[in-house]
């Protein structure tokens, strides 16, 4: 089972060396998508034995994810795992993702910072937790899922499954487009608990998205537009997703 570890980065000179040194203990094939960094990140990446996609300008988190998926497809990987480079995703959790992938009962293994209280560490910024709760509830209700964390970027994706998707959202609203298409294509979704880490609660989204009201409205707008694209699919199918389970608890009614 060939697995690619893909890490989007943008101005991560503080963290990139430490993160990549840690992940190399668990992953042979590492791809870094440098989304137009203007600090020393590009120079530091040149010192490391990793593959790099370099954006000439900042194109957005979603664009980096789409590029990672295309790389995984082009080079015939079976799975691609994505994680952030700000030391808020623990490389030490990678073996648990590999174990879940080996069970062969899921197309998406989605990290959740809220699935198990015992793994919680730092309290999230209030506005981010509130938006996560609102959006996760909306996604669950409208797609008949049972997620506990709609925004965690620590995930494993079966490459043959994501090949079916037509993902175009370039920014931070990428997960909203992804969940709609995952449900529309009946992808099997499993959540895996990961530790909640916020080592820099003041990190910026950039531009208008720094305003939580604007950010929430943008997420809802992207979700509604994607639902409209797949209106026929959801009108035909009573249960939008064929499976949504958690590591701790399986709900047969949503298979």
KOLMAR-709830 format. One record per residue: x, y, z of N, C-alpha, C in turn; residue in three letters. Coordinates in pm, whole numbers. Layout:
# KOLMAR-709830
(pt (X Y Z) (X Y Z) (X Y Z) 'ALA')
...
//
This chain:
# KOLMAR-709830
(pt (85 -119 0) (0 0 0) (89 124 0) 'UNK')
(pt (92 195 -112) (177 313 -126) (103 435 -71) 'UNK')
(pt (170 507 18) (109 621 85) (195 745 69) 'UNK')
(pt (130 854 33) (195 984 23) (153 1070 142) 'UNK')
(pt (248 1136 204) (219 1235 307) (234 1373 245) 'UNK')
(pt (125 1451 240) (125 1582 176) (105 1690 281) 'UNK')
(pt (190 1792 278) (189 1897 379) (184 2034 312) 'UNK')
(pt (71 2104 314) (67 2241 263) (141 2335 360) 'UNK')
(pt (217 2429 306) (287 2524 392) (274 2664 334) 'UNK')
(pt (272 2760 424) (277 2902 384) (346 2978 497) 'UNK')
(pt (465 3028 469) (543 3105 567) (557 3029 699) 'UNK')
(pt (616 2909 690) (631 2824 808) (778 2805 847) 'UNK')
(pt (858 2910 835) (1000 2896 867) (1025 2857 1012) 'UNK')
(pt (932 2890 1100) (949 2856 1242) (933 2706 1267) 'UNK')
(pt (855 2639 1183) (817 2502 1214) (864 2398 1113) 'UNK')
(pt (892 2438 989) (902 2340 882) (1013 2237 904) 'UNK')
(pt (1129 2279 953) (1238 2184 973) (1200 2080 1079) 'UNK')
(pt (1149 2126 1192) (1113 2033 1299) (1004 1936 1254) 'UNK')
(pt (901 1988 1187) (791 1902 1144) (841 1796 1046) 'UNK')
(pt (918 1836 947) (963 1739 847) (1062 1639 905) 'UNK')
(pt (1144 1679 997) (1233 1584 1063) (1153 1479 1141) 'UNK')
(pt (1043 1522 1203) (959 1429 1280) (881 1336 1189) 'UNK')
(pt (825 1388 1080) (742 1301 996) (825 1197 922) 'UNK')
(pt (953 1226 896) (1035 1131 823) (1053 1000 898) 'UNK')
(pt (1024 1000 1027) (1029 876 1104) (911 784 1072) 'UNK')
(pt (807 839 1011) (685 762 986) (645 756 839) 'UNK')
(pt (710 835 754) (667 843 614) (789 846 522) 'UNK')
(pt (789 763 419) (897 763 322) (876 871 216) 'UNK')
(pt (754 882 165) (725 974 56) (654 1097 110) 'UNK')
(pt (721 1211 108) (668 1335 162) (665 1441 52) 'UNK')
(pt (550 1502 35) (532 1611 -60) (495 1737 17) 'UNK')
(pt (567 1846 -7) (535 1974 53) (483 2066 -56) 'UNK')
(pt (368 2127 -32) (313 2223 -126) (336 2361 -66) 'UNK')
(pt (435 2432 -121) (469 2565 -72) (381 2667 -143) 'UNK')
(pt (287 2724 -70) (185 2810 -130) (231 2955 -137) 'UNK')
(pt (344 2976 -205) (392 3113 -227) (454 3177 -105) 'UNK')
(pt (525 3102 -24) (586 3158 97) (680 3273 63) 'UNK')
(pt (678 3376 147) (765 3492 127) (872 3503 235) 'UNK')
(pt (877 3407 327) (981 3405 430) (1092 3310 385) 'UNK')
(pt (1162 3248 479) (1273 3158 446) (1229 3014 418) 'UNK')
(pt (1099 2988 417) (1052 2852 395) (1108 2789 267) 'UNK')
(pt (1104 2856 149) (1158 2792 28) (1305 2752 41) 'UNK')
(pt (1385 2835 104) (1526 2803 123) (1545 2683 214) 'UNK')
(pt (1466 2676 319) (1475 2564 412) (1432 2434 346) 'UNK')
(pt (1330 2440 263) (1283 2319 194) (1391 2263 102) 'UNK')
(pt (1474 2352 47) (1582 2307 -40) (1687 2224 32) 'UNK')
(pt (1688 2227 165) (1786 2152 243) (1735 2013 280) 'UNK')
(pt (1610 1982 246) (1547 1860 295) (1515 1764 180) 'UNK')
(pt (1517 1635 211) (1490 1531 111) (1340 1507 99) 'UNK')
(pt (1271 1607 43) (1127 1596 21) (1095 1651 -118) 'UNK')
(pt (986 1604 -175) (937 1662 -300) (863 1791 -269) 'UNK')
(pt (870 1887 -360) (810 2017 -337) (735 2063 -461) 'UNK')
(pt (610 2108 -441) (538 2187 -539) (545 2331 -492) 'UNK')
(pt (586 2420 -580) (603 2561 -541) (506 2649 -618) 'UNK')
(pt (418 2718 -547) (331 2818 -609) (405 2950 -614) 'UNK')
(pt (404 3016 -730) (473 3144 -743) (408 3253 -659) 'UNK')
(pt (280 3237 -629) (209 3330 -542) (114 3250 -453) 'UNK')
(pt (65 3311 -350) (-27 3244 -259) (-160 3217 -330) 'UNK')
(pt (-194 3089 -344) (-314 3051 -418) (-421 2991 -329) 'UNK')
(pt (-390 2964 -203) (-492 2919 -110) (-477 2775 -65) 'UNK')
(pt (-532 2748 53) (-523 2614 112) (-586 2508 21) 'UNK')
(pt (-704 2538 -31) (-773 2442 -117) (-693 2409 -241) 'UNK')
(pt (-630 2510 -302) (-548 2486 -419) (-433 2392 -386) 'UNK')
(pt (-374 2407 -269) (-266 2319 -226) (-315 2176 -210) 'UNK')
(pt (-435 2160 -155) (-492 2027 -140) (-519 1962 -275) 'UNK')
(pt (-573 2039 -367) (-603 1987 -501) (-474 1942 -570) 'UNK')
(pt (-368 2021 -556) (-240 1983 -615) (-186 1855 -551) 'UNK')
(pt (-203 1840 -420) (-158 1719 -353) (-234 1596 -405) 'UNK')
(pt (-364 1610 -423) (-444 1499 -475) (-400 1461 -616) 'UNK')
(pt (-375 1560 -699) (-333 1532 -837) (-197 1462 -839) 'UNK')
(pt (-107 1504 -752) (24 1439 -743) (6 1293 -704) 'UNK')
(pt (-78 1268 -605) (-101 1130 -560) (-159 1044 -671) 'UNK')
(pt (-249 1101 -751) (-307 1028 -862) (-204 1002 -971) 'UNK')
(pt (-127 1105 -1005) (-28 1095 -1112) (76 988 -1081) 'UNK')
(pt (118 980 -956) (223 886 -919) (168 757 -857) 'UNK')
(pt (38 735 -877) (-25 606 -847) (-10 562 -701) 'UNK')
(pt (-33 657 -610) (-39 620 -470) (-175 561 -438) 'UNK')
(pt (-180 479 -333) (-307 422 -288) (-379 515 -191) 'UNK')
(pt (-301 583 -108) (-356 675 -8) (-273 803 -5) 'UNK')
(pt (-337 913 31) (-266 1036 61) (-313 1085 197) 'UNK')
(pt (-218 1113 284) (-246 1170 416) (-208 1318 411) 'UNK')
(pt (-294 1404 461) (-264 1547 467) (-253 1591 613) 'UNK')
(pt (-158 1678 637) (-143 1735 771) (-86 1875 758) 'UNK')
(pt (-105 1956 863) (-56 2093 863) (89 2097 910) 'UNK')
(pt (152 2213 889) (294 2228 921) (319 2326 1034) 'UNK')
(pt (217 2351 1116) (231 2449 1225) (245 2383 1361) 'UNK')
(pt (278 2253 1361) (296 2174 1484) (165 2161 1563) 'UNK')
(pt (54 2172 1495) (-75 2146 1559) (-129 2008 1521) 'UNK')
(pt (-60 1937 1433) (-89 1797 1403) (33 1715 1440) 'UNK')
(pt (15 1615 1523) (127 1537 1574) (168 1429 1475) 'UNK')
(pt (291 1429 1426) (337 1319 1340) (325 1183 1407) 'UNK')
(pt (330 1182 1539) (322 1055 1613) (186 987 1596) 'UNK')
(pt (86 1059 1542) (-45 999 1516) (-48 924 1383) 'UNK')
(pt (54 939 1300) (53 877 1168) (37 724 1173) 'UNK')
(pt (100 653 1266) (77 508 1269) (-69 470 1290) 'UNK')
(pt (-144 552 1364) (-286 520 1384) (-365 540 1254) 'UNK')
(pt (-325 638 1174) (-387 652 1043) (-354 530 956) 'UNK')
(pt (-231 483 961) (-194 367 882) (-273 244 925) 'UNK')
(pt (-292 228 1054) (-372 115 1104) (-515 123 1053) 'UNK')
(pt (-572 243 1056) (-709 260 1008) (-719 235 859) 'UNK')
(pt (-618 278 782) (-617 252 639) (-611 103 610) 'UNK')
(pt (-537 28 690) (-520 -116 667) (-650 -193 688) 'UNK')
(pt (-744 -136 763) (-872 -204 785) (-955 -212 658) 'UNK')
(pt (-928 -124 564) (-991 -125 432) (-1144 -112 440) 'UNK')
(pt (-1192 -31 534) (-1337 -12 546) (-1377 135 530) 'UNK')
(pt (-1287 217 475) (-1315 360 462) (-1247 416 338) 'UNK')
(pt (-1303 525 288) (-1241 601 179) (-1179 731 231) 'UNK')
(pt (-1231 780 343) (-1180 901 407) (-1167 873 556) 'UNK')
(pt (-1048 894 611) (-1025 881 755) (-996 1022 804) 'UNK')
(pt (-1092 1078 874) (-1089 1220 908) (-1052 1239 1054) 'UNK')
(pt (-944 1310 1079) (-906 1339 1216) (-1012 1424 1285) 'UNK')
(pt (-1035 1395 1411) (-1129 1475 1490) (-1065 1513 1623) 'UNK')
(pt (-1068 1643 1650) (-1013 1694 1776) (-1115 1690 1888) 'UNK')
(pt (-1238 1647 1856) (-1347 1651 1954) (-1414 1516 1971) 'UNK')
(pt (-1357 1412 1914) (-1417 1280 1923) (-1397 1219 2060) 'UNK')
(pt (-1282 1244 2121) (-1253 1189 2253) (-1196 1300 2341) 'UNK')
(pt (-1262 1326 2450) (-1217 1432 2541) (-1078 1406 2595) 'UNK')
(pt (-1042 1278 2608) (-914 1247 2671) (-796 1292 2584) 'UNK')
(pt (-819 1315 2455) (-712 1359 2368) (-705 1510 2356) 'UNK')
(pt (-800 1581 2415) (-802 1727 2404) (-685 1787 2481) 'UNK')
(pt (-625 1888 2423) (-514 1954 2488) (-547 2099 2513) 'UNK')
(pt (-521 2184 2415) (-540 2328 2430) (-683 2368 2397) 'UNK')
(pt (-739 2464 2470) (-872 2514 2434) (-865 2592 2303) 'UNK')
(pt (-957 2570 2209) (-954 2643 2083) (-1001 2786 2102) 'UNK')
(pt (-959 2877 2013) (-1016 3013 2017) (-1168 3004 2005) 'UNK')
(pt (-1238 3085 2084) (-1384 3074 2094) (-1454 3085 1959) 'UNK')
(pt (-1412 3181 1875) (-1482 3198 1748) (-1459 3080 1655) 'UNK')
(pt (-1341 3019 1660) (-1314 2905 1573) (-1394 2783 1616) 'UNK')
(pt (-1401 2761 1746) (-1479 2646 1795) (-1628 2666 1762) 'UNK')
(pt (-1679 2787 1780) (-1820 2813 1752) (-1852 2791 1605) 'UNK')
(pt (-1766 2842 1516) (-1790 2823 1373) (-1780 2676 1337) 'UNK')
(pt (-1683 2607 1394) (-1671 2463 1368) (-1800 2390 1409) 'UNK')
(pt (-1854 2424 1524) (-1977 2360 1571) (-2094 2389 1477) 'UNK')
(pt (-2108 2515 1436) (-2219 2553 1349) (-2209 2481 1214) 'UNK')
(pt (-2090 2483 1156) (-2071 2423 1024) (-2082 2272 1031) 'UNK')
(pt (-2024 2211 1133) (-2032 2065 1145) (-2177 2021 1162) 'UNK')
(pt (-2254 2095 1241) (-2396 2061 1258) (-2470 2074 1125) 'UNK')
(pt (-2443 2179 1050) (-2508 2198 921) (-2473 2086 823) 'UNK')
(pt (-2346 2050 817) (-2302 1943 729) (-2371 1812 766) 'UNK')
(pt (-2375 1782 894) (-2439 1658 938) (-2587 1654 901) 'UNK')
(pt (-2656 1763 928) (-2800 1766 904) (-2834 1755 756) 'UNK')
(pt (-2759 1825 673) (-2795 1832 531) (-2737 1718 449) 'UNK')
(pt (-2633 1651 501) (-2573 1541 428) (-2594 1406 497) 'UNK')
(pt (-2665 1408 609) (-2691 1286 684) (-2561 1218 728) 'UNK')
(pt (-2470 1297 779) (-2345 1247 833) (-2348 1258 985) 'UNK')
(pt (-2242 1212 1049) (-2232 1223 1195) (-2090 1262 1235) 'UNK')
(pt (-2040 1364 1172) (-1906 1414 1202) (-1904 1485 1336) 'UNK')
(pt (-1787 1487 1398) (-1768 1567 1519) (-1672 1684 1496) 'UNK')
(pt (-1604 1684 1381) (-1507 1790 1351) (-1503 1809 1200) 'UNK')
(pt (-1570 1912 1151) (-1580 1933 1008) (-1459 1998 945) 'UNK')
(pt (-1362 2045 1027) (-1254 2126 971) (-1113 2073 995) 'UNK')
(pt (-1098 1960 1058) (-963 1911 1084) (-894 1876 952) 'UNK')
(pt (-773 1930 932) (-700 1903 809) (-616 1776 812) 'UNK')
(pt (-615 1709 926) (-537 1584 940) (-627 1470 892) 'UNK')
(pt (-603 1423 769) (-692 1325 707) (-614 1228 620) 'UNK')
(pt (-674 1112 596) (-624 1018 496) (-733 996 394) 'UNK')
(pt (-694 998 266) (-789 984 156) (-747 868 66) 'UNK')
(pt (-841 781 34) (-814 676 -64) (-808 742 -202) 'UNK')
(pt (-700 724 -273) (-679 797 -398) (-780 757 -504) 'UNK')
(pt (-817 630 -512) (-916 587 -611) (-1052 649 -585) 'UNK')
(pt (-1080 685 -460) (-1208 747 -425) (-1209 895 -459) 'UNK')
(pt (-1103 967 -425) (-1102 1111 -452) (-1086 1141 -601) 'UNK')
(pt (-1045 1041 -678) (-1037 1059 -823) (-1174 1092 -882) 'UNK')
(pt (-1281 1051 -814) (-1416 1074 -863) (-1460 1220 -845) 'UNK')
(pt (-1390 1294 -761) (-1438 1426 -721) (-1388 1535 -817) 'UNK')
(pt (-1463 1643 -823) (-1428 1759 -905) (-1412 1879 -811) 'UNK')
(pt (-1296 1887 -748) (-1271 1987 -645) (-1205 2109 -705) 'UNK')
(pt (-1264 2225 -676) (-1217 2350 -736) (-1200 2463 -636) 'UNK')
(pt (-1250 2448 -514) (-1249 2557 -417) (-1106 2583 -370) 'UNK')
(pt (-1051 2704 -394) (-909 2727 -365) (-876 2766 -221) 'UNK')
(pt (-973 2811 -145) (-942 2869 -15) (-974 2780 104) 'UNK')
(pt (-995 2846 219) (-1020 2773 343) (-1157 2706 346) 'UNK')
(pt (-1245 2741 251) (-1376 2675 246) (-1370 2542 173) 'UNK')
(pt (-1251 2498 136) (-1233 2371 66) (-1305 2254 134) 'UNK')
(pt (-1300 2239 269) (-1370 2126 330) (-1520 2122 303) 'UNK')
(pt (-1583 2239 286) (-1726 2242 260) (-1757 2181 125) 'UNK')
(pt (-1680 2214 24) (-1698 2151 -107) (-1666 2002 -99) 'UNK')
(pt (-1562 1969 -26) (-1523 1828 -16) (-1632 1742 47) 'UNK')
(pt (-1690 1787 159) (-1790 1705 226) (-1912 1681 137) 'UNK')
(pt (-1955 1783 64) (-2070 1765 -25) (-2039 1661 -132) 'UNK')
(pt (-1922 1672 -193) (-1889 1577 -299) (-1863 1437 -245) 'UNK')
(pt (-1803 1428 -126) (-1783 1297 -65) (-1916 1228 -41) 'UNK')
(pt (-2015 1303 8) (-2147 1246 31) (-2215 1212 -101) 'UNK')
(pt (-2204 1299 -199) (-2269 1276 -329) (-2214 1152 -398) 'UNK')
(pt (-2088 1118 -371) (-2027 1001 -434) (-2020 881 -339) 'UNK')
(pt (-2096 890 -230) (-2108 776 -137) (-1973 728 -81) 'UNK')
(pt (-1884 819 -53) (-1758 779 7) (-1780 738 152) 'UNK')
(pt (-1708 637 194) (-1718 587 331) (-1626 670 420) 'UNK')
(pt (-1682 724 528) (-1610 819 613) (-1597 763 754) 'UNK')
(pt (-1476 766 806) (-1447 723 943) (-1372 836 1013) 'UNK')
(pt (-1406 864 1137) (-1330 963 1214) (-1230 893 1306) 'UNK')
(pt (-1118 961 1326) (-1010 910 1411) (-972 1021 1509) 'UNK')
(pt (-968 993 1638) (-935 1099 1733) (-790 1146 1721) 'UNK')
(pt (-771 1277 1720) (-638 1337 1723) (-639 1445 1831) 'UNK')
(pt (-520 1476 1882) (-512 1570 1993) (-536 1713 1947) 'UNK')
(pt (-608 1787 2029) (-637 1927 2002) (-519 2013 2047) 'UNK')
(pt (-453 2079 1951) (-337 2162 1981) (-356 2299 1918) 'UNK')
(pt (-347 2403 1996) (-348 2540 1944) (-228 2613 2003) 'UNK')
(pt (-113 2602 1934) (6 2668 1989) (15 2815 1951) 'UNK')
(pt (-74 2859 1860) (-77 3002 1825) (-222 3041 1796) 'UNK')
(pt (-300 3070 1899) (-442 3103 1878) (-465 3232 1801) 'UNK')
(pt (-360 3310 1779) (-375 3438 1709) (-340 3430 1561) 'UNK')
(pt (-318 3310 1510) (-287 3296 1368) (-398 3355 1283) 'UNK')
(pt (-358 3418 1173) (-453 3490 1089) (-498 3407 971) 'UNK')
(pt (-625 3421 932) (-673 3363 807) (-634 3451 689) 'UNK')
(pt (-621 3580 713) (-586 3675 608) (-709 3740 547) 'UNK')
(pt (-702 3871 530) (-808 3944 462) (-940 3940 535) 'UNK')
(pt (-1052 3942 460) (-1186 3947 520) (-1217 3827 609) 'UNK')
(pt (-1151 3712 586) (-1181 3593 665) (-1138 3606 811) 'UNK')
(pt (-1059 3707 843) (-1025 3730 983) (-1147 3769 1065) 'UNK')
(pt (-1247 3823 998) (-1374 3856 1065) (-1459 3730 1072) 'UNK')
(pt (-1493 3685 1192) (-1562 3557 1209) (-1699 3556 1142) 'UNK')
(pt (-1770 3668 1143) (-1901 3674 1079) (-1888 3654 928) 'UNK')
(pt (-1791 3722 869) (-1768 3707 726) (-1724 3564 693) 'UNK')
(pt (-1639 3508 779) (-1587 3374 755) (-1700 3271 756) 'UNK')
(pt (-1788 3282 854) (-1901 3189 862) (-1991 3202 739) 'UNK')
(pt (-2021 3326 700) (-2107 3347 584) (-2043 3290 457) 'UNK')
(pt (-1911 3305 444) (-1840 3252 328) (-1849 3099 325) 'UNK')
(pt (-1828 3035 439) (-1837 2889 444) (-1978 2843 404) 'UNK')
(pt (-2078 2908 456) (-2215 2870 424) (-2246 2891 276) 'UNK')
(pt (-2194 2999 220) (-2217 3027 79) (-2155 2919 -10) 'UNK')
(pt (-2032 2879 20) (-1966 2775 -59) (-2042 2643 -45) 'UNK')
(pt (-2085 2611 75) (-2160 2486 97) (-2291 2488 18) 'UNK')
(pt (-2365 2598 25) (-2493 2606 -46) (-2474 2595 -198) 'UNK')
(pt (-2369 2658 -248) (-2344 2651 -392) (-2311 2509 -435) 'UNK')
(pt (-2237 2437 -352) (-2203 2299 -387) (-2325 2207 -376) 'UNK')
(pt (-2409 2233 -277) (-2533 2157 -266) (-2620 2178 -390) 'UNK')
(pt (-2622 2300 -441) (-2701 2329 -561) (-2647 2253 -681) 'UNK')
(pt (-2516 2238 -689) (-2455 2164 -799) (-2500 2019 -800) 'UNK')
(pt (-2521 1962 -681) (-2555 1820 -669) (-2699 1801 -623) 'UNK')
(pt (-2784 1898 -653) (-2924 1892 -609) (-2993 1765 -658) 'UNK')
(pt (-2969 1726 -782) (-3033 1605 -835) (-2988 1481 -760) 'UNK')
(pt (-2862 1477 -725) (-2808 1360 -653) (-2874 1344 -517) 'UNK')
(pt (-2890 1452 -445) (-2947 1443 -312) (-3098 1428 -316) 'UNK')
(pt (-3160 1473 -422) (-3305 1454 -435) (-3339 1308 -460) 'UNK')
(pt (-3247 1236 -528) (-3272 1096 -560) (-3243 1006 -442) 'UNK')
(pt (-3135 1040 -370) (-3088 950 -263) (-3136 998 -127) 'UNK')
(pt (-3202 912 -53) (-3253 949 79) (-3143 970 179) 'UNK')
(pt (-3037 890 170) (-2921 907 258) (-2805 950 173) 'UNK')
(pt (-2757 1070 194) (-2657 1128 105) (-2525 1053 111) 'UNK')
(pt (-2490 999 224) (-2364 929 238) (-2390 784 274) 'UNK')
(pt (-2313 695 212) (-2335 553 236) (-2283 510 371) 'UNK')
(pt (-2186 581 425) (-2132 543 555) (-2068 661 624) 'UNK')
(pt (-2095 676 752) (-2022 774 833) (-2016 717 973) 'UNK')
(pt (-1897 675 1016) (-1881 613 1146) (-1771 683 1222) 'UNK')
(pt (-1756 649 1347) (-1641 693 1423) (-1566 571 1470) 'UNK')
(pt (-1441 593 1510) (-1362 481 1560) (-1427 421 1684) 'UNK')
(pt (-1493 505 1762) (-1548 460 1889) (-1687 400 1875) 'UNK')
(pt (-1762 442 1776) (-1902 404 1771) (-1952 397 1627) 'UNK')
(pt (-2011 288 1588) (-2062 271 1453) (-2214 281 1454) 'UNK')
(pt (-2269 358 1360) (-2412 378 1350) (-2464 312 1223) 'UNK')
(pt (-2524 190 1231) (-2567 119 1111) (-2673 195 1032) 'UNK')
(pt (-2744 286 1094) (-2853 356 1023) (-2799 450 916) 'UNK')
(pt (-2669 480 921) (-2612 573 822) (-2516 504 728) 'UNK')
(pt (-2531 373 714) (-2447 302 620) (-2509 304 483) 'UNK')
//
